Amino acid sequence: MVKTGSLAGVVVALAVLSVACSSPLGGESPNPDCIPTEVDGAPLTKPDRRVEDIQERLTGERWTGEDEGSDWISSHPDFGGIWGDMQGGLVVAVLDCSKVDANEIAYLAGGAEYLYLIEVPYTERQSFDFRMALYQELEALGIVYDVNIERTRTGRMIEVRVRDAGALPDSFASGIPDDAYVVVEAEHVGTFPAG
């Protein structure tokens, strides 16, 4: 478990713990399967359906407004999730880039310049289950907390924010891999345990 007093520790943890592949926009990739070789993409449309199209291509599942009661989390064994990079690009996370066609995903993203295809160690379902287990444990402990997911172009990290990390027992998160989350001390946390 990593304990830190600032968000800078989370950024360092993300950089160290994720196994990332870069897009054509930046740097060398340890796995060339993550880098599309073609730059042309499908025209971007309104409303933007790139996320749904890519998720359907990778998982065979398409989420719609009719999926009431669903947690919208894929259980596909190679799918790590998809999220925006806040600059118009999409981060597509998989466990193994060699199992996907980077060119096809780049096409669906609107072009290679919009895609950050990365490898992550856990599926979307595993990350969701880790987060839910952390929520439940914090609730049972009666500690004031926030649990956030930090998503970047290089990966995803569950951030557990508490006022005093020393108040957590040594057994905290014992069933969760150490590289899946980080504990951050923060003065302002907002989720109070149900009671």
VEXNUDO-391296 format. One record per atom (N, C-alpha, C): x, y, z; residue in three letters. Coordinates in pm, whole numbers, plus 32768, in hexadecimal, padded with zeros to 4 digits. Atoms other than C-alpha are relative to their C-alpha. Layout:
BEGIN
XYZALA
...
end
This chain:
BEGIN
80557F8B8000MET
800080008000MET
8059807B8000MET
7FB77F838008VAL
808281577FA2VAL
7FB380678050VAL
803F7F947FB5LYS
8039826C8098LYS
804C807E7FDFLYS
7FC07F838025THR
807C83D08030THR
7FAA8073802ETHR
80497F8C7FD0GLY
8018852B8098GLY
7FD6805F7F92GLY
80237FA2806ASER
7FE285C67F44SER
7FD87FB77F82SER
802880378081LEU
7F5185907DEELEU
807A7FE17FAALEU
7F86801E804BALA
80B685947D68ALA
80277F6F8011ALA
7FE3808E7FE9GLY
80E3843D7E05GLY
7FAC7FA77FA8GLY
8057804D8058VAL
7FBB83C07D3CVAL
803680027F72VAL
7FCA7FF58088VAL
805384437BFAVAL
807C7FA87FF2VAL
7F8A80558003VAL
819D83987C4DVAL
7FD77F6E7FFFVAL
802E808A7FFBALA
80E482577CA5ALA
7FC67FD67F7AALA
803880228082LEU
802682647B5CLEU
806F7FE87F9ALEU
7F94800E8061ALA
816582937A97ALA
804D7F7F8018ALA
7FB280777FE1VAL
821581767B4AVAL
7FB07F817FEDVAL
804C807B7FF9LEU
80F8807E7B64LEU
7FBA7FD87F7ELEU
80468027807ASER
8055808C7A0ESER
80637FCC7F99SER
7FB08033806FVAL
80D97FCC78E6VAL
7FC1803E7F84VAL
80447FB28067ALA
809080C577D5ALA
80447FF57F79ALA
7FD07FF48087CYS
80B380D67661CYS
7FD680897FD1CYS
80227F788029SER
80B9822675B8SER
7FC380017F75SER
80377FEB8085SER
800582A9748ASER
806E80387FA7SER
7F9D7FC38056PRO
80B78335735BPRO
8029808B8031PRO
7FE17F7B7FD1LEU
80B284817417LEU
807480048061LEU
7F997FF17F9CGLY
81B484237516GLY
804E7F848022GLY
7FA4805E7FC5GLY
82DF834F7561GLY
80037F747FC9GLY
7FEE808B8023GLU
834D81EC7541GLU
7F9D7FAA804DGLU
805B805C7FBFSER
826780CC7595SER
80467F7B8015SER
7FC680847FECPRO
82D57F887634PRO
7FBA7F957FADPRO
804980608051ASN
81CE7ED67562ASN
7FD080457F81ASN
80287FBE807DPRO
81B37F3E73F5PRO
7F727FDF7FD6PRO
808A80208021ASP
805E7E9373E2ASP
7FA0806D802DASP
80567F957FCECYS
7FD27FC2749DCYS
7FFC80797FA4CYS
7FF47F888052ILE
803080B8738CILE
7FC37FE97F76ILE
8039800C8086PRO
7F5180E1725BPRO
806380347F98PRO
7FA67FD7806BTHR
800D80FF7115THR
7FB880547F97THR
804F7FB2805EGLU
7EF381AB7057GLU
7FC280758049GLU
80317F897FBCVAL
7E81830B70A4VAL
7F7380287FD8VAL
80867FDB8029ASP
7D3883236FE6ASP
7F9A7FC2805DASP
806880347FA9GLY
7BFF82FA70B2GLY
7F7780207FCAGLY
808A7FE38022ALA
7A8982FB709BALA
7FE380928020ALA
80217F767FDFPRO
79F38457708FPRO
7FBC80068088PRO
80407FEF7F7ELEU
799484D171E8LEU
7F7280327FEALEU
808D7FE08013THR
781C84EB7209THR
7FC7803D807FTHR
804C7FCB7F8FLYS
7726859B72EBLYS
7F7E7FB28007LYS
7FB380077F85PRO
76C7851073D8PRO
80757F9D7FF3PRO
7F8680518002ASP
781984737419ASP
7FE27F748034ASP
801B808B7FDAARG
77F282F7741FARG
807F7FAC7FFEARG
7F8280498009ARG
7964829B7417ARG
80107F9C8073ARG
7FF080587F8CVAL
796382097576VAL
7FAC7F827FEFVAL
805980738012GLU
7838812A7530GLU
80307FA67F8FGLU
7FD2804E8072ASP
78C380BF73DEASP
807D7FAE8022ASP
7F8580477FDCILE
7A1A80647469ILE
7FE47F938065ILE
801F80667F9CGLN
798D7FB07597GLN
7FB87F897FC0GLN
8045806E8044GLU
78A57EE774B8GLU
80617FAC7FAEGLU
7F9F804A8050ARG
79C47E8A73D1ARG
80597FA88057ARG
7FA4804B7FAALEU
7AA37E1B74F1LEU
7FBC7F968056LEU
8041805A7FA0THR
79A17D6E75CFTHR
7F877FB77FC9THR
807C80388033GLY
78757D1D74F6GLY
7F868035804AGLY
806D7FC67FB0GLU
77A47DEA75ECGLU
7FEE80927FD9GLU
801D7F72801BARG
76FA7F34759DARG
7F9C802F8069ARG
80587FCC7F97TRP
76677FF976BCTRP
7FA080647FC3TRP
80667FA38030THR
752480B07674THR
7FB080328076THR
80587FCC7F97GLY
74258174773BGLY
7FA07F978033GLY
805C806B7FD7GLU
735E80307751GLU
80407F9F8062GLU
7FB9805A7FA6ASP
74627F8B7832ASP
7FE780248092ASP
80257FD87F79GLU
73A77FF5796AGLU
80227F928064GLU
7FDD80617F98GLY
74247F4F7AA5GLY
808A7FC47FEEGLY
7F7B8035801ASER
75747EF97A08SER
8068805C803FSER
7F957FAA7FCBASP
76B97F737AA6ASP
805980347F8FASP
7FBB7FD08076TRP
773C7FB27942TRP
80947FDF8001TRP
7F7480287FF9ILE
78837F01798FILE
80107F7F7FB1ILE
7FEA80768052SER
79097E0A7893SER
804E7F95804DSER
7FB580717FC6SER
79807CB278FESER
805B7FBD7F98SER
7FAA80398069HIS
7A447C7777BDHIS
808E7FEF8038HIS
7F7F801F7FC2PRO
7B947BD57819PRO
807780537FCFPRO
7F917FAD802EASP
7C6D7CCA7750ASP
7FE180958007ASP
802A7F748003PHE
7BAB7E0F777EPHE
801C80448086PHE
7FDE7FB67F87GLY
7C3A7F077878GLY
7FB380808012GLY
804F7F877FF4GLY
7B4F80287833GLY
801F80637F91GLY
7FEE7F968062ILE
7B2E815C775CILE
7FD380838040ILE
80237F7E7FC7TRP
7B2D82C977C3TRP
803C806E7FACTRP
7FCD7F8D8049GLY
7B6784237735GLY
807D80388042GLY
7F857FC57FCBASP
7CB284D9775CASP
7FEF8095801DASP
80217F747FE7MET
7C06862E778CMET
8034805E7F94MET
7FD17FAD806EGLN
7C9986A87643GLN
7FCC7FCC7F7AGLN
803B8034807AGLY
7BBF85F37548GLY
802F7F767FD8GLY
7FCE8086801DGLY
7C8484AF7549GLY
7FC07F988059GLY
803480707FB2LEU
7C25835975CCLEU
80727FA7802DLEU
7FA480637FCAVAL
7CED827576ACVAL
7FB77F7C7FFEVAL
803B80868007VAL
7CA1810A765FVAL
80627FA28045VAL
7FAB80567FAFALA
7D2A80187761ALA
7FDD7F6E7FE8ALA
800F80918011VAL
7D5E7EA6771EVAL
80707FBD804FVAL
7F9680487FBBLEU
7E297D9A77CALEU
806F7FD77FA0LEU
7F9D802D8062ASP
7EDA7D317688ASP
7FE0803B7F78ASP
80167FBE8081CYS
7EF57E0E7554CYS
80097FA07F8ACYS
7FF2805C8070SER
7F547CE4747DSER
7F7B7FBB7FDFSER
8082803F8017LYS
7DEB7C6B749CLYS
7F9C805E7FBCLYS
805A7FA18041VAL
7D587DA473FBVAL
804480367F83VAL
7FCC7FC18079ASP
7D807E5172ACASP
80088096801AASP
7FEC7F727FE0ALA
7E157FA67302ALA
7FD0805A7F90ALA
802D7FAF8071ASN
7DCA802771A4ASN
7F68800D7FFFASN
80927FFC7FFDGLU
7C5A7FCC71C0GLU
7FCE80598072GLU
80287FAE7F8DILE
7C40806C7319ILE
801C80947FE2ILE
7FE17F768026ALA
7CEC81A67295ALA
7F9980367F9DALA
80687FD6805FTYR
7BF381B37175TYR
7F808026804ATYR
807A7FE57FB4LEU
7ACE819D7269LEU
800F807B805ALEU
7FE77F8C7FAAALA
7B7082A97344ALA
7FFF80837FB1ALA
7FFD7F888054GLY
7B75839A721CGLY
8089801B7FC6GLY
7F777FF28032GLY
7CE7836B71CCGLY
80627FE48070GLY
7F9980237F9DALA
7E2A830A7278ALA
801C8074805FALA
7FE57F8D7FABGLU
7E4E846C72FEGLU
7F9D800C8074GLU
80637FFE7F95TYR
7D1A843073D8TYR
800B7F88805ETYR
7FFC807E7FB7LEU
7D8782E07466LEU
807D7FF18055LEU
7F95802B7FA6TYR
7E5C827C7590TYR
7FDD7F728028TYR
8019808C7FE4LEU
7E5981027590LEU
806B7FD38063LEU
7FA280227F95ILE
7EF6808676D3ILE
7FE37F748036ILE
8010807F7FBAGLU
7F2E7F41778DGLU
7FFA801B8096GLU
80117FF27F70VAL
7EBA7F2878F5VAL
7FFD7F75803EVAL
7FF980847FC2PRO
7ED77E0D79F3PRO
7F7A7FC38027PRO
808080337FD0TYR
7D657DEF7A4CTYR
7F8F80237FA1TYR
80757FE88054THR
7C1E7DD07990THR
7FA9806C803FTHR
805E7F9D7FCCGLU
7B0C7ED179B3GLU
7FB07FC48074GLU
804D80427F97ARG
7A457DD67A84ARG
80547FF38080ARG
7FAA800D7F89GLN
7B6C7D927B6EGLN
801080878046GLN
7FF07F7B7FC3SER
7BA67F077BA5SER
7F82802D8046SER
80817FDE7FC1PHE
7A357F3C7BEDPHE
7FEE7FB28082PHE
800F80537F88ASP
7A337E1A7CE4ASP
8060802C806EASP
7FA17FCC7F9CPHE
7B6C7EA07D92PHE
7FC7807D8042PHE
80387F837FCAARG
7AC67FF47DB8ARG
7F8C7FE5805DARG
807380207FABMET
79867F5F7E44MET
802D7FC18084MET
7FCC803D7F85ALA
7A4D7E8E7F3FALA
803B806A805CALA
7FC97F937FB0LEU
7B037FC87FB1LEU
7F9180528040LEU
80737FB97FC9TYR
79B880817FDDTYR
7FC97FB48079TYR
803D80517F95GLN
792C7F6480ADGLN
80587FFB807CGLN
7FA780077F8EGLU
7A5F7F498188GLU
80058085804BGLU
7FFE7F7C7FC0LEU
7A6C80C081CALEU
7F7D801B804BLEU
80817FF27FBCGLU
78F980C1821EGLU
80007FB28083GLU
7FFE80557F88ALA
792C7FA28314ALA
805C803A806CALA
7FA47FC47FA0LEU
7A4F805B83B7LEU
7FC98081803BLEU
80397F847FCEGLY
797C819583E3GLY
805A80787FEDGLY
7FA07F95801BILE
7A8B8274834FILE
7FC7805D7F95ILE
80287F9F8065VAL
7A3D83B58292VAL
80627FF47F8BVAL
7FAA801E8073TYR
7AC083838131TYR
7FC580347F7ETYR
80277FF4808CASP
7AB083C17FBCASP
804A7F917FB6ASP
7FBD805F8059VAL
7AFD82B87EB7VAL
7FEB80337F73VAL
80047FCB8088ASN
7B50833E7D60ASN
804F7FA57FA2ASN
7FB080438067ILE
7BD082AB7C1DILE
804B806D7FB4ILE
7FAD7FA3804CGLU
7CF083707B8BGLU
801E7FBE7F7AGLU
7FE880358086ARG
7CFA83387A13ARG
805780627FB2ARG
7FA57FAE8050THR
7E1383B87938THR
80197FB97F7CTHR
7FDB8040807EARG
7EA6836A77E5ARG
80587F868015ARG
7FA780717FE7THR
7F8A826B788BTHR
7FC17F948058THR
803D80687FAFGLY
7E9881AD7969GLY
7F978035805FGLY
806A7FE27FA1ARG
7DA081A87A83ARG
802D7FD28089ARG
7FDD80237F77MET
7DCE81A47BFCMET
7F8B8024805BMET
80657FE17F9BILE
7CD3818D7D17ILE
80458050806EILE
7FC87FA87F99GLU
7D1882A77E0BGLU
7FA280008078GLU
804B7FFE7F82VAL
7CA182787F72VAL
80328079804EVAL
7FDB7F877FB8ARG
7C9F83C98020ARG
7FC47FFA808DARG
802980007F74VAL
7C8F83D0819CVAL
804A80718048VAL
7FBD7F967FB3ARG
7CE784D582A3ARG
807F7FCE8042ARG
7F8E80367FB8ASP
7DD683EF835CASP
80187F707FD3ASP
7FE280868031ALA
7E7082C582AAALA
80277FA38072ALA
7FDB80507F8CGLY
7EF2824F83FCGLY
7F897FC18047GLY
807980387FC3ALA
7D8A820C8464ALA
7FD47F7E7FBBALA
8023807B8046LEU
7D7580F48365LEU
804D7F8B803ELEU
7FB880737FC9PRO
7DC77F9C83EFPRO
80657FC87F9CPRO
7F9B803D8058ASP
7EF57EE08366ASP
7FC17FA17F9BASP
804380608057SER
7E007DE982CDSER
7FAA80457F95SER
80557FB8805FPHE
7D547EFB8200PHE
801F7FD57F71PHE
7FF98024808EALA
7D127E8F8099ALA
80557F847FE8ALA
7FA98076800CSER
7DBB7D4080D4SER
7FE07FA97F86SER
802280508076GLY
7D017C9F7FB0GLY
801380497F7DGLY
7FF17FAD8078ILE
7D597DB37EB9ILE
8095800E7FDEILE
7F737FF28023PRO
7EA27DBA7DF7PRO
8034808D8020PRO
7FC57F807FD9ASP
7F8A7ECD7E70ASP
800B80637F8CASP
7FF17FA58071ASP
7FB27F597D11ASP
7F7B802E7FC5ASP
80847FD98032ALA
7E3A7F8B7CE4ALA
7FCB807D8044ALA
80347F8C7FB6TYR
7E0D80A37DE2TYR
807280488048TYR
7FA37FB17FB1VAL
7EBD81B27EA6VAL
7FAD8045806DVAL
80407FB97F92VAL
7E6382497FFAVAL
804180898008VAL
7FD17F767FFBVAL
7E8083C38009VAL
7FC180458079VAL
80367FB07F92GLU
7E5D84978141GLU
7FD480867FC7GLU
80357F81802FALA
7D8485C680FFALA
7FAD803E806FALA
804B7FBB7F96GLU
7CF186CA81E6GLU
7F6B80007FE1GLU
808C7FF88026HIS
7BAE86E18122HIS
7FD67F807FB9HIS
803D8077803BVAL
7AFA859B80E3VAL
7F6C800A8019VAL
808D7FE17FF9GLY
7989858C80A9GLY
7F9B7F928014GLY
806280697FF2THR
78E7843780C1THR
7FFE7FD0808FTHR
800D802E7F77PHE
786783E78217PHE
7FC27F768000PHE
803B80867FFCPRO
781A82808271PRO
7F6A8006801BPRO
8090800C7FE7ALA
76AD821E8267ALA
7FEC7FD68090ALA
8007802A7F77GLY
762981F883BBGLY
7F7F8005803FGLY
end
